Amino acid sequence: MRASRPKDALVMRIENRAGGGIPDVHVLWKALPFWVELKVLKNSGVNLSPHQVAWHTAYWARGGLSFFLVKSPASGYIHLFEGSEAVDLATKPMTEVRGSMFRGIDDVWDALRAASVDHYSAALRPDM
């Protein structure tokens, strides 16, 4: 993810040995912050800890933006899910969870940017 990042994005890998569910990567891209949890698909599910589910759910509920980026070694596809999908991603087969699928990381970056702009634009509208 870091090697393919846009030049104007700050991507920081977070080493968190204390637990608590904090995601693996923090990104700041053109003044828009978001978090990304990196996972690898195993069988038909994604292994999330209860701490990860709780963190993403609480962060999203308070207006924060986070994602799960899941690589499928068998197909080579990369799946992107919003943090709001944490409970479903932890309890259902991945195919039953609302998300997007990409062939390459560049397309993922495009989707992350679009989702960030949409998320923060909606949060800053006066009617919200």
C-alpha positions, 0 to 999 in steps of 0.5 A, spaced: 500 500 500 505 504 501 509 503 495 503 505 490 501 511 494 499 517 491 505 522 492 501 527 496 498 522 501 502 521 507 501 513 509 503 511 516 504 504 518 501 503 526 505 498 530 500 497 536 502 491 540 497 493 546 491 491 542 485 495 542 483 494 535 487 500 532 487 499 524 494 498 521 495 504 517 493 511 518 492 515 511 492 523 510 491 525 503 489 532 501 487 534 508 482 528 509 484 522 514 482 515 514 484 509 517 485 502 514 485 495 517 489 490 512 487 483 512 488 477 508 482 472 506 481 466 509 476 461 506 470 465 505 471 470 511 475 475 514 478 474 521 477 480 525 478 481 533 472 483 537 477 489 539 477 491 531 470 490 530 468 495 536 474 500 534 471 501 527 464 501 529 465 506 535 469 510 530 464 510 524 459 512 529 462 518 531 463 521 524 470 517 523 472 514 516 475 507 516 476 501 511 478 494 511 482 492 505 482 484 504 486 481 499 484 474 496 490 470 495 487 465 490 483 470 486 488 476 486 482 481 487 482 486 493 476 487 497 474 494 500 469 495 505 467 501 510 468 500 517 461 501 518 461 494 515 465 491 521 460 487 524 457 483 518 464 482 516 466 479 522 460 474 522 458 473 515 461 470 509 465 476 505 460 475 499 454 477 503 457 484 506 457 490 502 463 492 499 467 493 492 472 489 489 478 491 485 484 488 480 489 493 482 491 497 488 491 504 483 483 503 483 483 502 490 486 508 491 481 512 487 475 508 491 479 511 497 479 518 495 472 518 492 469 515 499 473 520 503 471 526 499 463 523 499 464 522 507 467 528 509 462 532 504 456 529 507 459 530 514 460 538 513 453 539 510 450 544 514 443 540 514 447 534 518 
